[in-house]
Amino acid sequence: MHPDHDDHDDRADFDDFEDDRPSKSQLKRDMDALQALGAELLTLPEKRVAALDLPESLMDAIKEGRRIVAGTARSGKKRHLQLIGKLMRQVDPAPIREAVAEFKLGRAQDSLELHQAERWRERLVEDDNALQGFIDSFDAVDVQQLRSLIRAARKDRAQAVEQRNGRAWRELFQFIKSHLLAAKGGARDDDADDGDGHGEGDDE
């Protein structure tokens, strides 16, 4: 005679299976996290997003998301981020998180270099003794060019407020920044800033 089937054990196993399933609140947290990561994706340069090799449907949603964010209407933004979050369930989020973190780190480093270059520019224009300090701090400084840039920047500084921050002022910044980057062993892929909101190629 076979022993009676233990219904209690079966129920316990089923209960354990149910307990392993994520709760509704956990699913919502996961979805919110994917939406937030999707919003971060919209801030990445297009070439960085392309390097992630995302599905075409997600790439199309990101392009449309950029258009929506750039527009004035905000009503569709939340709904579109929900769509991006849903599509992101198809991919591994880890490489995306790494790309976002790397981009943010690069932006933070750029900001630090920007402030360092601005401080050096102020010192060089305001204090004659700062020239030797700069020469001692960096390798292969073209002293003659640096002196010329400082003189021209001081002339800019002496102008009326609306005429300040001209080309010489920006060129001095770029000279300083190039030495900061060289000291760190590389250059940025992004367009150089001059500390006054202009790109490297801007002219007055």
Order of alpha helices (4+ residues) and beta strands (2+ residues): alpha-alpha-alpha-alpha-alpha-alpha-alpha-alpha-alpha
